Amino acid sequence: MQPLLISQVSAVNSLGTGVEAMRRALCEKRSGLTPCDFETARIDTYVGTVPALDDLRVRPDLLDYDCRNNRLAQFCLEQDGFAGQVAAARDRYGAGRIGFYLGTSTSGLHATELAYRRRDPETGALPADYRYAETQNAYSLGEFVRRYLGLTGPGFVISSACSSTAKAFGNAARMIAAGICDAAVVGGADSLCLMTLYGFHSLGLTSPGPCRPFDADRDGISIGEGAGFALIEKADRARSGAILLLGVGESSDAYHMSTPHPEGLGARMAMEQALDSAGLQPRDIDYINLHGTATKTNDASEDKAVFEIFGPETPCSSTKGATGHLLGTAGITEAIVSILAIECGLMPGSANTRSVDPAMKSNYLLENRQAKVTRVLTNSFGFGGSNCSLVLGVAQ
């Protein structure tokens, strides 16, 4: 694929507000995970929350879209000068030439949970002020972001579990390559809700403590919430030192509804595609940001796939011990982590991981490593074998 310029990013999650807050937390190897006190959930687990959402409301002209997920999206759009950079791109290209390709897993499901508590006791009818299309519907996020940023270009919302916002990069790249748009806003938002917490808990996948990716005693995930966005454009505007999207790889192994292929087949296919797309060899990658959820099967299958491609030398780690698993927004969040790795020369160590599972063969980092980083591969693997890998690099 032709490289694309990543001209601006923004992020909000449990590590803080804005990309700089993320950078500081990663440098300090600090985790944003805390004991679960979300809403009425009574689960022995840790979560990564964004407390500011409780007091936020969406912009007055978009009140029909008010829900936790869209508040999170707006909060993120207001950080890091992102909305201003999109406005400048709108002036360059025109509102109709900027696409929006976003991801989420549950969208505004929490709004529906709240609405069900207010059903009519006699008829069971939902309250008149409940708006499914503007809140829970997955496209709610896309329409909200489109209207908030004043865009009229083509767009849609992807819901492929944990690969959603990574796959958004691939969709945007294809649309730009096809000449359908000149730039695109990619990313998304995923907020906590009771269905997610109780659902993963019922599967036996939540850890009672902060998650520990690749740890010998890892025992499950910590669910988090967050949002992230990136503005991508054709690379003819890229100057030396700019961050580029170099490659995208996607696969669907469909091995099992929730368990990855034990040999890491889909993961390997996605990584190999991403390298081929970027025209690179495994030795060209300086650091790998792993999906690394901290479950026994996910970490083991990813380790196998990574080792078979990259061998024992390439440094890698998961940052989910810091942010928690952000589900649909894991892809964009960890793409931003990868950008920080390049800009700061930081390969982040694994927060909360104490002792790497001796069965693992890849070069997993427990501590931060300062080194020159020019190219990063980042993985996002979802339920049902929906896998996506991205390669990011610096313009020379």
C-alpha positions in Angstrom: 0.0 0.0 0.0 1.0 3.6 -0.4 2.0 5.1 3.0 -0.4 7.5 4.6 0.4 10.4 6.9 -1.0 10.3 10.4 -1.1 14.0 11.0 -2.9 14.2 14.4 -4.0 11.9 17.2 -6.0 12.3 20.4 -6.6 9.9 23.3 -8.6 9.6 26.5 -8.5 6.5 28.8 -7.8 5.5 32.4 -4.2 6.8 32.1 -5.4 10.3 31.7 -6.7 12.9 29.3 -4.7 13.5 26.2 -1.7 11.9 24.5 0.8 13.5 26.8 -0.9 12.0 29.9 -0.5 8.6 28.2 3.1 9.2 27.5 3.9 10.2 31.1 2.1 7.1 32.4 3.9 4.8 30.1 7.3 6.4 31.0 6.4 5.9 34.7 5.1 2.3 33.9 1.9 3.4 35.8 -1.4 1.5 35.5 -4.8 3.1 35.4 -6.6 0.1 36.7 -8.6 0.3 39.9 -11.1 -2.0 41.8 -14.4 -2.1 39.9 -16.9 0.5 41.2 -18.7 1.1 38.0 -22.4 1.7 38.4 -24.2 -1.2 40.1 -21.6 -3.8 39.1 -20.7 -6.2 41.9 -17.8 -8.1 40.4 -14.5 -8.9 42.0 -12.3 -7.4 39.2 -10.4 -4.3 38.2 -11.4 -1.8 35.5 -10.0 1.2 33.7 -12.5 4.1 34.0 -12.7 7.7 32.8 -14.3 9.4 35.8 -14.9 12.7 34.1 -17.6 11.2 31.9 -20.1 11.3 34.8 -20.2 15.1 34.8 -20.1 15.6 31.0 -22.8 16.2 28.5 -22.6 16.4 24.7 -22.8 19.6 22.8 -26.2 21.3 23.1 -27.1 20.8 19.4 -26.4 17.1 19.7 -28.3 16.3 22.9 -30.3 13.6 21.2 -27.0 11.7 21.1 -26.2 12.1 24.8 -24.9 8.8 26.2 -21.8 7.7 28.0 -20.2 6.5 24.7 -20.7 9.7 22.8 -19.6 11.8 25.8 -16.4 9.8 25.7 -16.0 10.4 22.0 -16.6 14.2 22.4 -14.2 14.4 25.4 -11.5 12.8 23.2 -12.3 15.0 20.1 -11.7 18.0 22.3 -8.2 16.9 23.3 -4.8 17.4 21.7 -6.1 20.1 19.3 -7.7 17.3 17.3 -11.0 19.0 16.3 -9.0 22.1 15.2 -6.7 20.0 12.9 -9.7 18.3 11.4 -11.2 21.8 10.7 -8.0 22.8 9.0 -8.1 19.6 6.9 -11.8 20.4 6.1 -10.6 23.8 4.7 -7.9 22.0 2.6 -10.0 19.2 1.1 -13.6 20.2 1.6 -16.0 18.5 4.1 -17.2 16.0 1.5 -13.7 14.7 0.9 -12.9 13.6 4.5 -14.2 10.2 5.4 -14.9 8.8 8.9 -14.2 5.2 9.7 -14.8 4.4 13.3 -15.1 1.4 15.6 -16.9 0.4 18.8 -18.0 -2.9 20.3 -21.1 -2.0 22.4 -21.6 1.7 21.4 -24.1 3.3 23.8 -25.5 0.1 25.3 -25.4 1.6 28.8 -28.2 4.0 27.7 -30.4 1.0 27.0 -29.5 -0.5 30.4 -30.7 2.7 32.0 -33.8 2.9 29.9 -34.9 -0.7 30.9 -34.9 0.4 34.5 -37.5 3.0 33.7 -39.9 0.7 31.7 -43.6 1.2 32.3 -44.5 -1.1 35.2 -47.8 -2.1 33.5 -46.9 -2.3 29.8 -43.2 -2.8 29.9 -42.8 0.1 27.4 -39.5 1.8 27.3 -39.5 5.5 28.3 -40.5 8.0 25.6 -37.2 9.9 25.8 -35.1 6.7 25.0 -33.5 7.0 21.6 -32.0 3.8 20.3 -30.8 5.1 16.9 -28.9 8.0 18.5 -27.4 6.1 21.5 -27.1 2.3 21.4 -27.1 1.8 17.6 -23.5 1.3 16.5 -23.8 4.0 13.8 -24.7 6.5 16.6 -21.0 7.0 17.1 -20.3 7.7 13.5 -23.2 10.1 13.1 -22.3 11.9 16.3 -18.6 12.3 15.3 -19.6 13.3 11.7 -21.9 16.0 12.9 -19.5 17.2 15.7 -16.7 17.6 13.2 -18.8 19.0 10.4 -17.9 16.2 7.9 -20.0 15.2 4.9 -17.8 12.6 3.4 -18.4 8.8 3.3 -18.1 6.8 6.5 -19.3 3.9 8.6 -18.8 2.2 11.9 -17.1 -1.2 12.3 -18.0 -3.5 15.2 -15.6 -6.5 15.0 -14.9 -6.8 18.7 -11.4 -6.0 19.7 -10.1 -5.4 16.2 -12.7 -2.7 15.4 -10.6 0.5 15.5 -7.5 -1.2 14.0 -9.6 -2.3 11.0 -10.8 1.3 10.7 -7.3 2.1 9.4 -7.6 -0.5 6.7 -11.0 0.7 5.6 -9.7 4.3 5.5 -6.6 3.3 3.5 -8.7 1.5 0.9 -11.1 4.4 0.5 -8.2 6.9 0.1 -6.5 4.6 -2.4 -9.7 4.3 -4.4 -10.0 8.1 -4.6 -13.2 8.2 -2.7 -11.8 10.6 -0.1 -8.5 12.6 0.4 -8.3 12.2 4.2 -10.1 10.3 7.0 -10.8 10.4 10.7 -10.3 7.0 12.1 -10.7 5.7 15.7 -13.6 5.4 18.0 -14.9 5.0 21.5 -15.9 2.2 23.8 -17.4 2.8 27.2 -18.1 0.6 30.2 -21.5 -1.0 30.6 -22.9 -3.8 32.7 -23.4 -6.2 29.8 -19.7 -6.1 29.0 -18.6 -6.5 32.6 -21.0 -9.3 33.5 -20.6 -10.9 30.1 -16.9 -11.3 30.3 -17.2 -12.3 34.0 -19.7 -15.1 33.0 -17.1 -16.4 30.5 -14.6 -16.7 33.3 -12.3 -14.2 31.6 -12.0 -11.3 34.1 -9.1 -11.2 36.6 -9.8 -10.5 40.2 -6.8 -8.2 40.2 -5.1 -5.9 37.7 -4.4 -8.0 34.5 -0.9 -9.4 34.0 -0.2 -10.0 30.3 2.2 -12.9 29.6 2.6 -13.5 33.3 3.2 -17.1 34.5 0.2 -16.6 36.7 -2.0 -14.6 34.4 -5.7 -15.2 35.1 -7.8 -12.9 32.9 -8.5 -9.5 31.5 -9.2 -6.1 33.1 -11.9 -4.2 31.1 -11.3 -0.5 30.4 -13.0 2.3 28.5 -11.5 4.9 26.3 -11.5 6.7 23.0 -8.9 7.6 20.4 -8.9 9.3 17.0 -6.4 9.8 14.2 -6.5 12.0 11.2 -4.8 10.3 8.2 -4.0 12.0 4.9 -2.1 11.2 1.7 1.6 11.1 2.4 2.6 13.9 0.0 2.2 16.3 3.0 4.6 14.3 5.2 7.8 15.9 6.3 10.9 14.1 7.7 10.1 12.7 11.1 6.3 12.5 10.5 4.5 9.3 11.4 3.2 7.1 8.6 0.8 4.2 8.3 2.9 1.8 6.3 0.9 -1.4 6.2 -2.3 -3.1 7.2 -3.0 -6.9 7.5 -6.4 -8.5 8.2 -7.5 -12.0 8.6 -10.5 -14.0 9.8 -9.6 -17.5 11.0 -13.1 -18.2 12.4 -11.7 -20.9 14.6 -14.0 -20.4 17.5 -16.5 -17.8 18.7 -14.3 -16.6 21.6 -11.0 -18.7 21.6 -8.1 -17.9 19.2 -6.6 -20.6 17.0 -4.2 -22.5 19.3 -1.4 -22.2 16.7 -2.0 -18.5 16.2 -3.0 -19.1 12.5 -5.1 -15.9 12.1 -2.6 -13.8 14.1 0.2 -15.0 11.9 -1.7 -14.3 8.7 -2.6 -10.7 9.8 1.1 -10.0 10.7 2.5 -11.4 7.5 -0.1 -9.4 5.5 0.8 -6.2 7.3 4.5 -6.8 6.6 3.8 -7.5 2.9 1.6 -4.5 2.6 4.4 -2.3 4.0 7.0 -4.0 1.8 9.0 -5.0 4.9 10.8 -8.0 6.4 10.4 -9.1 10.0 13.9 -7.8 10.8 12.7 -4.3 9.8 10.4 -4.1 12.8 12.0 -2.5 16.0 9.1 -3.2 18.4 5.9 -5.1 18.5 2.9 -3.9 20.5 1.1 -7.1 21.3 -2.6 -7.7 21.7 -1.7 -9.4 25.0 -5.0 -9.7 26.9 -3.6 -11.7 29.8 -5.7 -14.8 29.3 -4.0 -18.1 29.1 -5.0 -19.0 25.5 -4.8 -15.6 23.9 -1.3 -14.8 25.1 0.0 -18.3 24.3 -1.3 -18.3 20.7 -0.1 -14.8 20.0 3.4 -15.7 21.4 3.6 -18.7 19.1 2.7 -16.6 16.0 5.1 -13.8 16.9 8.0 -16.2 17.6 7.4 -18.0 14.3 7.7 -14.8 12.4 10.1 -12.7 14.3 12.1 -15.2 16.4 13.5 -14.5 19.9 15.1 -11.1 19.3 12.4 -8.5 18.4 11.3 -6.7 21.6 7.6 -6.9 22.3 5.1 -6.1 25.1 1.4 -5.5 25.9 0.2 -2.3 27.4 -3.1 -3.7 28.6 -1.8 -3.9 32.1 -1.7 -0.1 32.0 -5.0 0.8 30.2 -7.0 -2.4 30.6 -8.5 -4.0 27.6 -10.4 -1.3 25.8 -12.2 -3.8 23.5 -13.3 -1.9 20.4 -10.9 1.0 21.0 -7.9 -1.2 21.8 -6.7 -0.8 18.2 -6.6 3.0 18.0 -5.2 3.3 21.6 -2.3 0.9 20.9 -1.7 2.5 17.5 -1.1 5.7 19.5 1.1 3.8 22.0 3.1 2.7 18.9 3.4 6.3 17.7 4.7 7.3 21.2 7.2 4.5 21.0 8.5 6.0 17.7 8.5 9.6 18.9 9.9 9.0 22.3 12.2 6.0 21.6 10.3 4.1 24.3 9.5 0.4 24.2 7.1 0.2 27.1 7.5 -2.5 29.8 4.5 -4.5 30.9 2.7 -3.0 33.8 1.7 -5.5 36.5 3.5 -8.4 34.9 5.8 -9.9 37.5 7.3 -13.0 35.9 7.0 -14.0 32.2 5.5 -17.4 31.6 8.6 -19.6 30.9 6.6 -21.3 28.1 6.7 -18.0 26.1 9.5 -17.7 23.5 9.2 -14.1 22.3 11.3 -11.3 23.7 8.8 -9.9 26.1 9.7 -6.7 28.0 9.0 -6.4 31.7 10.8 -3.0 32.0 10.8 0.1 29.8 13.6 0.2 27.2 14.9 3.4 25.6 16.1 2.8 22.1 15.7 4.2 18.6 12.3 3.0 17.2 11.6 3.6 13.5 9.0 0.9 12.7 6.4 -0.7 15.0 3.9 -3.5 14.4 0.8 -3.5 16.5 -1.7 -6.3 16.9 -5.5 -6.3 17.6 -7.3 -9.6 17.6 -11.0 -10.0 18.2 -13.6 -12.6 19.0 -14.4 -15.0 16.1 -10.9 -14.7 14.8 -11.2 -11.2 13.5 -7.6 -10.1 13.4 -5.8 -6.9 12.3 -2.1 -5.8 12.4 -0.8 -2.4 11.6 2.7 -1.2 10.7 3.6 2.3 11.6 6.9 4.1 10.9 8.7 7.4 10.6 9.1 9.4 7.4 12.8 9.7 6.4 
